[in-house]
Amino acid sequence: MYDVVIVGAGPVGLFLAGELGLAGCSVLVLEREPEPGSSWRAHPLGMRGLSAASVEAFYRRGMLHPLRTASGVPDDPAADESAPPRSAGHFGGMVLDPAGIDLAALPFRLPSPASEGMLTSLEAVEEVLAERAVKLGVEIRRGITVDAVAQDEESVAVRVGEHEYAARWAVGCDGGRSVVRGLAGFEFVGTQPQLTGYVMLATVADLEKLSPGFTLTPTGMYVRMPTDGHLGVLDFDGGAFDRSKPPSRDHLQAVLRRVSGTDVTLTGVQLASSFTDRAMQTTTYRRGRILLAGDAAHIHSPLGGQGLNTGLGDAMNLGWKLAATALGHAPDGLLDTYTRERHPIGARVLDWSRAQVSVMRPDPYARALQEVIRDVLGTRDGTTYVFEKTSGASIRYDLGSEQPLIGRVSPEFRLDDGTRLGDLMDDGRGVVFDFGADRGLRDSAMGWESRIRYAAGAAKNDLGFGAVLVRPDGVVVWTGDRVPDREAFERAASRWFGTPAA
Ligand SMILES: Cc1cc2nc3c(=O)[nH]c(=O)nc-3n(C[C@H](O)[C@H](O)[C@H](O)COP(=O)(O)OP(=O)(O)OC[C@H]3O[C@@H](n4cnc5c(N)ncnc54)[C@H](O)[C@@H]3O)c2cc1C
């Protein structure tokens, strides 16, 4: 009997497995593919943009350096400063100018080694996460396709043919076509597609006919990526293309010609796949002892690159809560806060992708809207607004407090002795900063020593707070004044970390 069985060793399943392993749970991951990595997950087709929020999650678990190494991105000492990001993404194919972002307007920002997003590949992310998970005692079994799941009040049975794996909890991280979602009876609701998208690695006779980067056209959009022959096309066909088979060269060429308005010629196609902008989400992320995370819980078009980032956010949010529940020290209702916090974030991402599809539609209304959005993106406020949404900086969970830092991922507080929040979070405990000279929270914090790390000392910049309590996923749940209220701290610690040890 495992504490948790995870179905799917994609980035979300592996991140979650590491979080559970870190907390001391016994974890089994079952993965359909016999081997890690494939042409779909390696560069260039597996190329993915990680938001600053995701990069920060890797940093706070001590995985930033390995991730940069695996992604071929050099460590950047200058990234410690609050410099403007080097790229800032796009909205519906309209690219943001990073110089237009007003960094001072972003809430609660402190210098951090992880202040920027980065480009990586699914392969690099999975390699780093699998290595960490295995080091933490997680068992990963590959070449195993889960085909049945059943639960009772005590446990979950995950079945593969005749074989059965028993666990106290199961999490479906098995992607957009999740079998766990269907087998466990989750309701999956949303909107039907307006378009079919294609990504391909092709040999092109006359690549110069296509403009580099994103190009919006009267019939859709095409993207010419930096790697020669790595192309994307969006075709507003109402999602009519039959996606059960890979698109042929002739079909891809016809669509690319129509959308780009050129007579470009594909002489060969090495790899190609299709997707749609179907935007669906389960109505809850938990049914009894079975939970969902990542694409299994929400799907949408890849526009604006948010699926992986949202899934990693799910895993960071769920990991410590499920671990505390499985290990028996979670306060009542902790696990239910997973759906309560993450479902609205997923819903917002779905709407963000719908909004982008709306401005790209090949009709005069959408073209008129594009002009408005272009004007807005030409302003500092407009660029900053979109960047806040796509970088994760706008995420704030409603934890019932009006204090604007509560519910946000904590800024990178740094004590005078140089210790940073990121140095304190790699063992998966929460952290309480006590910035006052009299260390007023020390005795109270000792009661939660196994779950909360106590860090005392003056901060280089305490942003006006006397104390801050941070959950293991980096989210601030309580702040104190210059002379912090001990009882208020103890109430917050009990609410999130359970009763103190005797
Ligand atoms: C073209 C494209 C570009 C994208 N770009 C970005 C981007 O820049 N940024 C971003 O944030 N997101 C991006 N995304 C989205 C991102 O790739 C996904 O959201 C992310 O991979 C989801 O991770 P996951 O772990 O939830 O699912 P997956 O990556 O799909 O992993 C699921 C795993 O479960 C396994 N599995 C499935 N069924 C079973 C079963 N029955 N039994 C056992 N194992 C099973 C699969 O083999 C797989 O390994 C992009 C997507 C596409 C298509």
The ligand as an SDF file (V2000), in Angstrom:
LIG
                    3D

 53 58  0  0  0  0  0  0  0  0999 V2000
    2.6410   23.0360  -29.2720 C   0  0  0  0  0  0  0  0  0  0  0  0
    2.5320   23.2280  -27.7800 C   0  0  0  0  0  0  0  0  0  0  0  0
    3.2770   24.2400  -27.1750 C   0  0  0  0  0  0  0  0  0  0  0  0
    3.1500   24.4510  -25.8030 C   0  0  0  0  0  0  0  0  0  0  0  0
    3.8800   25.4470  -25.2130 N   0  0  0  0  0  0  0  0  0  0  0  0
    3.7570   25.6700  -23.8750 C   0  0  0  0  0  0  0  0  0  0  0  0
    4.5380   26.6680  -23.2350 C   0  0  0  0  0  0  0  0  0  0  0  0
    5.3610   27.3540  -23.8530 O   0  0  0  0  0  0  0  0  0  0  0  0
    4.3350   26.8800  -21.8980 N   0  0  0  0  0  0  0  0  0  0  0  0
    3.4400   26.1450  -21.1740 C   0  0  0  0  0  0  0  0  0  0  0  0
    3.2760   26.4050  -19.9750 O   0  0  0  0  0  0  0  0  0  0  0  0
    2.7200   25.1530  -21.7530 N   0  0  0  0  0  0  0  0  0  0  0  0
    2.8610   24.8860  -23.0690 C   0  0  0  0  0  0  0  0  0  0  0  0
    2.1620   23.8710  -23.6600 N   0  0  0  0  0  0  0  0  0  0  0  0
    1.3160   22.9990  -22.8100 C   0  0  0  0  0  0  0  0  0  0  0  0
    2.1480   21.9490  -22.0450 C   0  0  0  0  0  0  0  0  0  0  0  0
    2.9570   21.1860  -22.9070 O   0  0  0  0  0  0  0  0  0  0  0  0
    1.2290   21.0130  -21.2610 C   0  0  0  0  0  0  0  0  0  0  0  0
    0.3090   21.7930  -20.5280 O   0  0  0  0  0  0  0  0  0  0  0  0
    2.0410   20.1410  -20.2870 C   0  0  0  0  0  0  0  0  0  0  0  0
    2.8770   19.2670  -20.9870 O   0  0  0  0  0  0  0  0  0  0  0  0
    1.0940   19.3430  -19.3940 C   0  0  0  0  0  0  0  0  0  0  0  0
    1.8390   18.5280  -18.5320 O   0  0  0  0  0  0  0  0  0  0  0  0
    1.1540   17.2770  -17.8280 P   0  0  0  0  0  0  0  0  0  0  0  0
    2.2300   16.6280  -17.0060 O   0  0  0  0  0  0  0  0  0  0  0  0
   -0.1060   17.7070  -17.1820 O   0  0  0  0  0  0  0  0  0  0  0  0
    0.7050   16.3250  -19.0300 O   0  0  0  0  0  0  0  0  0  0  0  0
    1.5840   15.6010  -20.1370 P   0  0  0  0  0  0  0  0  0  0  0  0
    2.7990   16.3870  -20.4700 O   0  0  0  0  0  0  0  0  0  0  0  0
    0.6330   15.2910  -21.2450 O   0  0  0  0  0  0  0  0  0  0  0  0
    2.0440   14.2570  -19.4380 O   0  0  0  0  0  0  0  0  0  0  0  0
    1.1150   13.2220  -19.1690 C   0  0  0  0  0  0  0  0  0  0  0  0
    1.8700   11.9070  -19.0110 C   0  0  0  0  0  0  0  0  0  0  0  0
    0.9320   10.8830  -18.6630 O   0  0  0  0  0  0  0  0  0  0  0  0
    1.2210    9.7260  -19.4140 C   0  0  0  0  0  0  0  0  0  0  0  0
   -0.0240    8.9350  -19.5280 N   0  0  0  0  0  0  0  0  0  0  0  0
   -1.1420    9.2500  -20.2300 C   0  0  0  0  0  0  0  0  0  0  0  0
   -2.0910    8.3060  -20.0680 N   0  0  0  0  0  0  0  0  0  0  0  0
   -1.5620    7.3650  -19.2440 C   0  0  0  0  0  0  0  0  0  0  0  0
   -2.0550    6.1400  -18.7080 C   0  0  0  0  0  0  0  0  0  0  0  0
   -3.2930    5.6890  -18.9850 N   0  0  0  0  0  0  0  0  0  0  0  0
   -1.2430    5.4160  -17.8950 N   0  0  0  0  0  0  0  0  0  0  0  0
    0.0080    5.8580  -17.5940 C   0  0  0  0  0  0  0  0  0  0  0  0
    0.5260    7.0070  -18.0940 N   0  0  0  0  0  0  0  0  0  0  0  0
   -0.2470    7.7640  -18.8950 C   0  0  0  0  0  0  0  0  0  0  0  0
    1.7310   10.2570  -20.7480 C   0  0  0  0  0  0  0  0  0  0  0  0
    2.5010    9.3020  -21.4370 O   0  0  0  0  0  0  0  0  0  0  0  0
    2.5550   11.4700  -20.2970 C   0  0  0  0  0  0  0  0  0  0  0  0
    3.8930   11.1410  -20.0190 O   0  0  0  0  0  0  0  0  0  0  0  0
    2.2740   23.6320  -25.0360 C   0  0  0  0  0  0  0  0  0  0  0  0
    1.5500   22.6000  -25.6520 C   0  0  0  0  0  0  0  0  0  0  0  0
    1.6730   22.4120  -27.0190 C   0  0  0  0  0  0  0  0  0  0  0  0
    0.8700   21.3110  -27.6620 C   0  0  0  0  0  0  0  0  0  0  0  0
  1  2  1  0
  2  3  1  0
  2 52  2  0
  3  4  2  0
  4  5  1  0
  4 50  1  0
  5  6  2  0
  6  7  1  0
  6 13  1  0
  7  8  2  0
  7  9  1  0
  9 10  1  0
 10 11  2  0
 10 12  1  0
 12 13  2  0
 13 14  1  0
 14 15  1  0
 14 50  1  0
 15 16  1  0
 16 17  1  0
 16 18  1  0
 18 19  1  0
 18 20  1  0
 20 21  1  0
 20 22  1  0
 22 23  1  0
 23 24  1  0
 24 25  2  0
 24 26  1  0
 24 27  1  0
 27 28  1  0
 28 29  2  0
 28 30  1  0
 28 31  1  0
 31 32  1  0
 32 33  1  0
 33 34  1  0
 33 48  1  0
 34 35  1  0
 35 36  1  0
 35 46  1  0
 36 37  1  0
 36 45  1  0
 37 38  2  0
 38 39  1  0
 39 40  1  0
 39 45  2  0
 40 41  1  0
 40 42  2  0
 42 43  1  0
 43 44  2  0
 44 45  1  0
 46 47  1  0
 46 48  1  0
 48 49  1  0
 50 51  2  0
 51 52  1  0
 52 53  1  0
M  END
$$$$
